[in-house]
């Protein structure tokens, strides 16, 4: 049986072999596999660098970031003319980016910046720029915390939109930029509201004005404009109650702040007619006797689209947001062009100077906005180190004001209408500069001659003893001795050494040890 099976299989194999050879000779179907020719397998082949690149990508996909970086760096060092050099540089940045962590993200940013520097015309340059911006976006904190990464993310997204306007990544960058600006605007709004609740009107006006100018797509921009108008109206009320203001000065100040308030209310109606504060702004304009503007159909459609694109975070998302370091950006608009440049920021110093200009009738000093702070050109503020020139003629009724607060701060020494003119004579007693008559009224220290100053330590015991005695007996304290008064030794000093320490238990009237002690021991029962 076994031999019969073997013979049968052998016969079948021989039959198949004969049939195959016959078909091959006829040229119908060749059975042998033709080996494909590799076009890179010639003398100038770059196949080894392709092998290294594929190996690094495989390591990157499996989370072996160190191996991927080493392999890619080997490719760059060994084959400097390879066609994979650009992709290798980008791959090193991707390895750091995927690894995560503060240090790894910083290294990834450096690698991406180098890639943009060496290969600015490649399509991957826009991708590298987007990842640089995403690095700071991932590290962005809530509005009430450090906003350094938010500012960096805003700058990087703007650079991508401006430097690569034809890239397919621009829509994604614009949406991320809207979210970053929502966080920055929320921070500005909270600071402005802080000043508003504490009635620091110049600082509140400056913050609200900056917010409205820089972030028009902010979800609460209508409330910011409404509070801006309220702050200006509060300044109007303060100006009307401010004493010692001339009528023409008062009229100019009231007109300026009324115009600012009306402009803020009108902007709500014309730019944000579909938001909640539009009806309140209309009522305020009617109460002020101003004309209520009518919004255009384009503005209504634009604002309606912006409000429809916003979303709200659910209850679970709000609870979990307390345990995350990132901000909640659900209220961000998904339509509209974000702001691509920073307008000149308004500072509290500029608000105070403008109010002082209205009071004095002079031109306000030039204020240059840098986008992140204000550089102000003004005269020096009168002080003890920089006194005003002494003249026989009295100072004019109103001079060019100068800010009392330092540059870059938001809270001035006082509010604008009650203290708008911080330099010169604005008829407000609290803001009179120290000069001329005011300096004469202040006490000045007289020079101390050297011989008298040398004998002063010997008489230091007398004032202390007199003070203790007066506290014990209830008598008023004698006036302190003047610096230039002659030193008069008393009876107790004649028998004691010059440097004898003075005890609070001793009396200045007698040195007897049997007399009842007075002083701190009588005042303090324990």
C-alpha positions as CSV (number, residue, x, y, z in Angstrom):
1,X,0.0,0.0,0.0
2,X,2.8,2.4,0.9
3,X,4.6,1.8,-2.4
4,X,1.4,2.3,-4.4
5,X,0.9,5.7,-2.8
6,X,4.4,6.8,-3.5
7,X,4.2,5.7,-7.1
8,X,0.9,7.6,-7.6
9,X,2.3,10.9,-6.2
10,X,5.5,10.6,-8.3
11,X,3.3,10.1,-11.4
12,X,1.3,13.2,-10.6
13,X,4.4,15.3,-10.1
14,X,6.0,14.2,-13.3
15,X,2.8,14.9,-15.2
16,X,2.6,18.5,-13.8
17,X,6.3,19.1,-14.6
18,X,5.8,17.9,-18.2
19,X,2.7,20.1,-18.6
20,X,4.5,23.1,-17.2
21,X,7.4,22.7,-19.5
22,X,5.1,22.4,-22.5
23,X,3.2,25.6,-21.6
24,X,6.5,27.4,-21.0
25,X,7.8,26.4,-24.4
26,X,4.6,27.6,-26.0
27,X,5.1,31.0,-24.4
28,X,1.6,31.2,-22.8
29,X,2.2,31.9,-19.1
30,X,5.7,32.1,-17.6
31,X,5.9,30.5,-14.1
32,X,9.1,32.1,-13.0
33,X,8.8,35.4,-10.9
34,X,10.5,38.4,-12.5
35,X,12.5,40.4,-9.9
36,X,11.4,44.1,-9.8
37,X,14.1,46.6,-10.5
38,X,14.8,49.1,-7.7
39,X,15.6,52.5,-9.3
40,X,17.5,53.5,-6.2
41,X,19.8,50.4,-6.3
42,X,22.4,52.0,-8.5
43,X,25.8,53.5,-7.8
44,X,24.4,56.8,-6.6
45,X,21.7,55.2,-4.4
46,X,20.5,57.0,-1.2
47,X,18.8,53.9,0.1
48,X,20.8,53.8,3.4
49,X,19.5,57.2,4.5
50,X,16.0,56.0,3.6
51,X,16.5,53.0,5.8
52,X,17.6,55.2,8.7
53,X,14.6,57.5,8.2
54,X,12.1,54.6,8.1
55,X,13.7,53.1,11.2
56,X,13.4,56.4,13.1
57,X,9.8,56.9,12.1
58,X,9.0,53.4,13.3
59,X,10.7,54.1,16.7
60,X,8.7,57.4,16.9
61,X,5.4,55.6,16.3
62,X,6.2,53.1,19.1
63,X,7.1,55.8,21.6
64,X,10.9,55.3,21.5
65,X,11.7,58.9,21.3
66,X,15.4,58.7,22.3
67,X,16.1,56.1,19.7
68,X,14.2,58.1,17.0
69,X,16.2,61.3,17.8
70,X,19.5,59.4,17.8
71,X,18.7,57.7,14.4
72,X,17.6,61.0,12.9
73,X,20.7,62.8,14.1
74,X,22.8,60.0,12.7
75,X,21.1,60.5,9.3
76,X,21.8,64.2,9.4
77,X,25.5,63.8,10.3
78,X,26.2,60.9,8.0
79,X,24.2,62.1,4.9
80,X,24.3,65.9,4.8
81,X,23.1,66.0,1.2
82,X,20.2,63.5,1.7
83,X,16.8,64.4,0.5
84,X,15.5,63.5,3.9
85,X,17.4,66.2,5.8
86,X,14.4,68.5,6.1
87,X,12.1,65.7,7.2
88,X,14.7,64.5,9.7
89,X,15.0,68.0,11.3
90,X,11.2,68.1,11.6
91,X,11.2,64.6,13.0
92,X,13.5,65.5,15.8
93,X,11.2,68.3,16.8
94,X,8.2,65.9,16.6
95,X,10.0,63.5,18.9
96,X,10.4,66.2,21.6
97,X,6.9,67.4,21.0
98,X,5.3,64.0,21.5
99,X,7.4,63.3,24.5
100,X,5.8,66.2,26.3
101,X,6.9,67.9,29.5
102,X,8.2,71.4,30.0
103,X,11.8,70.6,29.1
104,X,10.9,68.5,26.1
105,X,8.5,71.2,24.8
106,X,11.1,73.8,25.1
107,X,13.5,71.7,23.1
108,X,10.8,71.1,20.5
109,X,10.3,74.8,20.1
110,X,14.0,75.3,19.4
111,X,14.0,72.5,16.8
112,X,11.0,74.0,15.1
113,X,12.4,77.4,15.0
114,X,15.6,76.1,13.5
115,X,13.6,74.3,10.9
116,X,11.7,77.5,10.0
117,X,15.1,79.3,9.8
118,X,16.7,76.8,7.4
119,X,13.7,75.8,5.4
120,X,11.3,78.8,5.3
121,X,9.9,77.9,1.8
122,X,8.9,74.4,2.5
123,X,5.2,73.6,3.2
124,X,6.3,72.0,6.4
125,X,7.4,75.4,7.7
126,X,3.8,76.4,8.4
127,X,3.3,73.1,10.3
128,X,6.4,73.8,12.4
129,X,5.1,77.3,13.2
130,X,1.7,75.9,14.2
131,X,3.3,73.5,16.5
132,X,5.4,76.2,18.1
133,X,2.1,78.1,18.8
134,X,0.5,74.9,20.1
135,X,3.3,74.4,22.5
136,X,2.4,77.6,24.3
137,X,-1.3,76.9,23.9
138,X,-0.9,73.6,25.8
139,X,0.8,75.4,28.6
140,X,-1.7,78.3,28.8
141,X,-3.3,78.8,32.3
142,X,-6.6,80.2,33.4
143,X,-7.3,84.0,33.1
144,X,-6.6,84.7,36.8
145,X,-3.1,83.1,36.6
146,X,0.1,83.7,34.7
147,X,-0.6,84.8,31.2
148,X,2.9,84.5,29.7
149,X,2.1,81.5,27.6
150,X,-1.1,83.1,26.4
151,X,0.8,86.1,25.1
152,X,3.4,83.9,23.4
153,X,0.7,81.7,21.8
154,X,-1.1,84.8,20.5
155,X,2.1,86.1,19.0
156,X,3.0,82.8,17.4
157,X,-0.5,82.2,15.9
158,X,-0.5,85.8,14.5
159,X,2.9,85.1,12.9
160,X,1.6,82.0,11.2
161,X,-1.4,83.8,9.8
162,X,0.8,86.7,8.5
163,X,3.8,84.7,7.3
164,X,2.0,81.8,5.7
165,X,-1.4,83.3,4.5
166,X,-1.8,80.6,1.8
167,X,-1.3,77.6,4.1
168,X,-4.1,75.2,4.7
169,X,-3.4,75.5,8.5
170,X,-4.6,79.1,8.6
171,X,-8.2,78.3,9.6
172,X,-7.0,76.2,12.5
173,X,-4.6,78.9,13.6
174,X,-7.4,81.5,13.5
175,X,-9.7,79.5,15.7
176,X,-6.9,78.9,18.2
177,X,-6.1,82.6,18.1
178,X,-9.7,83.4,18.9
179,X,-9.5,81.1,21.9
180,X,-6.3,82.6,23.2
181,X,-7.7,86.1,22.8
182,X,-10.9,85.0,24.7
183,X,-8.6,84.1,27.7
184,X,-6.6,87.3,27.5
185,X,-9.8,89.4,27.2
186,X,-11.3,87.6,30.2
187,X,-8.2,88.5,32.2
188,X,-8.5,92.1,31.2
189,X,-12.2,92.2,32.1
190,X,-11.6,90.8,35.6
191,X,-8.9,93.4,36.3
192,X,-11.1,96.2,35.0
193,X,-14.1,95.0,37.0
194,X,-11.8,94.9,40.1
195,X,-11.0,98.6,39.7
196,X,-14.7,99.3,38.8
197,X,-16.0,97.8,42.1
198,X,-13.4,99.8,44.0
199,X,-14.4,103.0,42.2
200,X,-11.0,103.6,40.8
201,X,-12.5,105.1,37.7
202,X,-9.4,106.1,35.7
203,X,-8.0,102.6,36.0
204,X,-11.3,100.9,35.1
205,X,-11.8,103.2,32.1
206,X,-8.3,102.4,30.8
207,X,-8.8,98.6,31.2
208,X,-12.3,98.5,29.6
209,X,-11.2,100.8,26.7
210,X,-8.2,98.6,26.0
211,X,-10.4,95.4,26.1
212,X,-12.9,96.9,23.7
213,X,-10.2,98.0,21.2
214,X,-8.0,94.9,21.3
215,X,-10.6,92.0,21.6
216,X,-13.8,92.8,19.7
217,X,-14.8,89.1,19.6
218,X,-14.8,88.7,23.4
219,X,-18.0,87.0,24.7
220,X,-18.6,89.8,27.3
221,X,-17.5,92.8,25.3
222,X,-21.0,94.3,25.6
223,X,-20.8,94.2,29.4
224,X,-17.3,95.7,29.3
225,X,-18.6,98.6,27.1
226,X,-21.6,99.2,29.3
227,X,-19.4,99.3,32.5
228,X,-17.1,101.7,30.6
229,X,-20.0,104.1,30.0
230,X,-21.0,103.8,33.7
231,X,-17.5,104.6,34.8
232,X,-17.4,107.7,32.6
233,X,-20.8,108.8,34.0
234,X,-19.4,108.3,37.5
235,X,-16.5,110.7,36.6
236,X,-19.1,113.2,35.4
237,X,-20.9,113.0,38.8
238,X,-17.5,113.5,40.6
239,X,-16.7,116.5,38.3
240,X,-20.0,118.2,39.1
241,X,-19.4,117.8,42.9
242,X,-15.8,118.7,42.8
243,X,-15.2,122.0,44.8
244,X,-13.1,124.9,43.6
245,X,-13.5,124.1,39.9
246,X,-14.3,127.0,37.6
247,X,-17.4,126.7,35.5
248,X,-15.5,126.5,32.2
249,X,-13.2,123.8,33.6
250,X,-16.2,121.9,34.9
251,X,-18.1,122.2,31.6
252,X,-15.1,120.8,29.6
253,X,-14.6,117.9,32.0
254,X,-18.3,117.0,32.0
255,X,-18.5,117.2,28.2
256,X,-15.5,115.0,27.7
257,X,-16.7,112.1,29.9
258,X,-20.3,112.4,28.7
259,X,-19.0,112.0,25.1
260,X,-17.0,108.9,26.1
261,X,-20.0,107.4,27.9
262,X,-22.3,108.0,24.9
263,X,-19.7,106.6,22.5
264,X,-19.5,103.4,24.5
265,X,-23.3,103.0,24.6
266,X,-23.6,103.7,20.9
267,X,-20.9,101.1,20.1
268,X,-22.9,98.4,21.8
269,X,-26.0,99.2,19.7
270,X,-24.2,99.6,16.4
271,X,-21.6,96.7,16.7
272,X,-23.3,94.3,19.1
273,X,-27.1,94.7,18.6
274,X,-27.9,91.1,19.4
275,X,-26.2,91.0,22.8
276,X,-27.8,91.4,26.2
277,X,-26.6,95.0,27.0
278,X,-28.0,96.5,23.8
279,X,-31.4,97.4,25.5
280,X,-29.6,98.8,28.6
281,X,-27.4,101.0,26.4
282,X,-30.4,102.3,24.5
283,X,-32.0,103.3,27.8
284,X,-28.9,105.1,29.0
285,X,-28.6,107.1,25.7
286,X,-32.2,108.1,26.1
287,X,-31.6,109.2,29.7
288,X,-28.6,111.3,28.6
289,X,-30.7,112.9,25.9
290,X,-28.5,111.5,23.1
291,X,-29.7,110.2,19.7
292,X,-30.0,106.4,19.7
293,X,-28.2,105.0,16.6
294,X,-29.8,102.3,14.3
295,X,-27.7,99.3,13.6
296,X,-27.2,98.1,10.0
297,X,-28.4,94.8,8.7
298,X,-24.8,93.7,8.1
299,X,-23.9,94.4,11.8
300,X,-27.0,92.5,12.9
301,X,-26.2,89.5,10.8
302,X,-22.6,89.5,11.9
303,X,-23.3,89.7,15.6
304,X,-26.1,87.1,15.2
305,X,-23.6,84.7,13.6
306,X,-21.0,85.3,16.3
307,X,-23.5,84.6,19.1
308,X,-24.8,81.5,17.4
309,X,-21.3,80.0,17.1
310,X,-20.7,80.2,20.8
311,X,-21.3,77.2,23.1
312,X,-21.7,76.6,26.8
313,X,-19.8,74.2,28.9
314,X,-21.9,71.5,30.6
315,X,-22.2,71.1,34.3
316,X,-19.8,68.2,34.4
317,X,-17.3,70.1,32.3
318,X,-17.5,73.1,34.6
319,X,-16.8,70.8,37.7
320,X,-13.9,69.1,36.0
321,X,-12.5,72.4,34.9
322,X,-11.7,73.2,38.5
323,X,-9.1,70.4,38.4
324,X,-7.5,71.4,35.2
325,X,-4.9,74.1,34.7
326,X,-6.2,75.0,31.2
327,X,-8.9,77.6,30.7
328,X,-12.4,77.1,29.5
329,X,-12.8,78.4,26.0
330,X,-16.3,77.1,25.2
331,X,-17.6,80.7,24.9
332,X,-15.2,81.5,22.1
333,X,-16.8,82.6,18.8
334,X,-16.0,80.4,15.9
335,X,-16.6,83.0,13.2
336,X,-15.1,86.4,12.6
337,X,-11.5,87.5,12.0
338,X,-9.4,87.8,15.2
339,X,-7.3,90.8,15.9
340,X,-3.9,90.5,14.2
341,X,-2.3,93.6,15.7
342,X,-2.3,95.2,19.2
343,X,-3.7,98.7,19.3
344,X,-2.1,101.3,21.6
345,X,-3.2,100.4,25.1
346,X,-5.0,103.0,27.2
347,X,-3.5,103.6,30.6
348,X,-4.8,105.2,33.7
349,X,-2.0,107.8,33.4
350,X,-3.4,108.8,29.9
351,X,-6.9,109.0,31.3
352,X,-5.8,111.3,34.1
353,X,-3.8,113.5,31.8
354,X,-6.7,113.8,29.4
355,X,-8.9,114.9,32.3
356,X,-6.3,117.4,33.4
357,X,-6.1,118.7,29.8
358,X,-9.8,119.3,29.9
359,X,-9.5,121.2,33.1
360,X,-6.6,123.4,32.1
361,X,-7.6,123.8,28.5
362,X,-4.1,122.7,27.2
363,X,-3.2,119.9,24.9
364,X,-2.7,116.6,26.5
365,X,1.0,115.3,26.4
366,X,1.7,112.6,23.7
367,X,1.2,109.0,24.8
368,X,2.8,106.4,22.7
369,X,1.3,102.9,23.0
370,X,3.6,99.9,22.5
371,X,0.9,97.2,22.7
372,X,2.0,95.9,26.0
373,X,2.5,99.1,28.0
374,X,2.6,102.9,27.5
375,X,5.6,105.1,27.0
376,X,4.6,108.6,27.9
377,X,6.4,111.8,26.9
378,X,5.7,114.5,29.6
379,X,7.5,117.0,31.8
380,X,9.0,115.9,35.0
381,X,6.7,115.8,38.0
382,X,7.5,118.5,40.6
383,X,9.1,117.0,43.7
384,X,11.7,117.7,46.4
385,X,14.4,116.7,44.0
386,X,12.9,118.5,41.1
387,X,11.2,121.6,42.5
388,X,9.3,124.0,40.3
389,X,11.0,127.3,39.4
390,X,10.6,129.9,42.1
391,X,9.1,133.1,40.6
392,X,7.7,136.2,42.2
393,X,4.5,135.9,40.1
394,X,1.8,133.5,41.3
395,X,1.2,130.3,39.4
396,X,-1.5,130.3,36.6
397,X,-4.9,129.1,37.4
398,X,-4.4,125.8,35.6
399,X,-1.1,124.4,34.3
400,X,-0.3,121.3,32.3
401,X,-1.1,118.3,34.5
402,X,1.3,115.5,35.2
403,X,0.4,112.1,36.4
404,X,0.9,111.3,40.0
405,X,1.3,107.5,39.4
406,X,4.3,105.9,37.9
407,X,4.3,104.8,34.3
408,X,2.7,101.4,33.7
409,X,0.5,101.4,36.8
410,X,-3.2,101.4,36.6
411,X,-4.3,103.1,39.9
412,X,-3.5,106.8,40.1
413,X,-3.4,108.8,43.3
414,X,-7.0,109.9,43.0
415,X,-9.9,109.7,40.5
416,X,-9.9,111.9,37.3
417,X,-12.5,114.5,38.0
418,X,-11.7,115.1,41.6
419,X,-7.9,114.9,41.0
420,X,-7.5,115.1,37.2
421,X,-4.8,117.7,37.3
422,X,-1.9,116.2,39.1
423,X,0.4,119.0,38.6
424,X,0.0,122.8,38.5
425,X,-3.0,124.6,40.1
426,X,-6.3,123.0,39.3
427,X,-8.2,124.6,42.1
428,X,-8.4,121.3,43.9
429,X,-6.6,121.4,47.3
430,X,-5.7,117.7,47.4
431,X,-3.7,118.1,44.2
432,X,-1.6,121.2,45.0
433,X,2.1,120.5,44.3
434,X,4.5,121.0,47.1
435,X,6.2,124.3,46.1
436,X,6.5,128.0,46.9
437,X,4.4,128.6,49.9
438,X,3.9,124.9,50.7
439,X,7.6,124.3,51.0
440,X,8.0,127.2,53.3
441,X,5.4,125.8,55.7
442,X,7.1,122.4,56.0
443,X,9.5,122.1,58.9
444,X,13.2,121.9,57.9
445,X,16.0,120.4,59.9
446,X,18.7,122.9,61.0
447,X,22.4,122.1,60.8
448,X,24.0,120.8,64.0
449,X,27.4,122.2,65.0
450,X,30.0,119.6,65.6
451,X,30.9,120.5,69.3
452,X,27.3,120.5,70.4
453,X,26.6,117.3,68.7
454,X,29.4,115.7,70.6
455,X,27.9,116.5,74.0
456,X,24.4,115.4,73.0
457,X,24.8,111.7,74.1
458,X,25.5,112.7,77.7
459,X,22.0,114.3,78.0
460,X,20.0,111.6,76.4
461,X,18.8,110.3,79.7
462,X,16.8,113.4,80.6
463,X,14.0,113.1,78.0
464,X,13.5,109.4,78.7
465,X,13.2,109.9,82.4
466,X,10.9,112.8,82.0
467,X,8.7,110.8,79.8
468,X,8.5,107.9,82.3
469,X,7.7,110.3,85.1
470,X,5.0,112.0,83.1
471,X,3.4,108.8,82.2
472,X,3.3,107.7,85.9
473,X,1.9,111.0,87.2
474,X,-0.5,111.8,84.4
475,X,1.2,115.1,83.6
476,X,1.6,116.2,80.0
477,X,4.9,115.5,78.3
478,X,7.2,118.4,77.9
479,X,8.2,119.4,74.4
480,X,11.2,117.6,73.1
481,X,14.5,119.5,73.1
482,X,15.6,121.2,69.9
483,X,18.7,120.1,68.1
484,X,20.5,123.4,68.6
485,X,19.5,123.9,72.2
486,X,22.3,124.0,74.7
487,X,22.6,120.9,76.8
488,X,21.7,121.5,80.5
489,X,22.8,118.8,82.9
490,X,20.4,118.0,85.8
491,X,21.1,116.9,89.3
492,X,21.0,113.2,88.5
493,X,23.6,113.7,85.7
494,X,26.1,115.3,88.0
495,X,26.6,112.2,90.1
496,X,26.2,109.6,87.4
497,X,28.7,108.9,84.6
498,X,28.1,110.4,81.2
499,X,27.3,107.0,79.6
500,X,25.2,105.7,82.5
501,X,22.2,103.7,81.1
502,X,18.8,105.1,81.9
503,X,16.2,102.8,83.5
504,X,12.4,103.3,83.1
505,X,12.0,102.8,86.8
506,X,14.0,106.0,87.7
507,X,12.4,109.4,88.2
508,X,13.8,112.6,86.7
509,X,13.0,114.7,89.8
510,X,14.8,112.6,92.5
511,X,17.5,110.0,92.7
512,X,16.4,108.7,96.1
513,X,16.0,104.9,96.3
514,X,13.3,105.1,98.9
515,X,10.8,107.0,96.8
516,X,8.0,105.0,95.3
517,X,8.8,104.1,91.7
518,X,6.6,105.4,88.9
519,X,6.5,104.8,85.2
520,X,5.8,101.6,83.2
521,X,5.5,99.4,86.3
522,X,2.6,101.5,87.5
523,X,0.9,101.5,84.1
524,X,1.4,97.8,83.5
525,X,-0.1,95.7,86.5
526,X,1.4,92.4,85.4
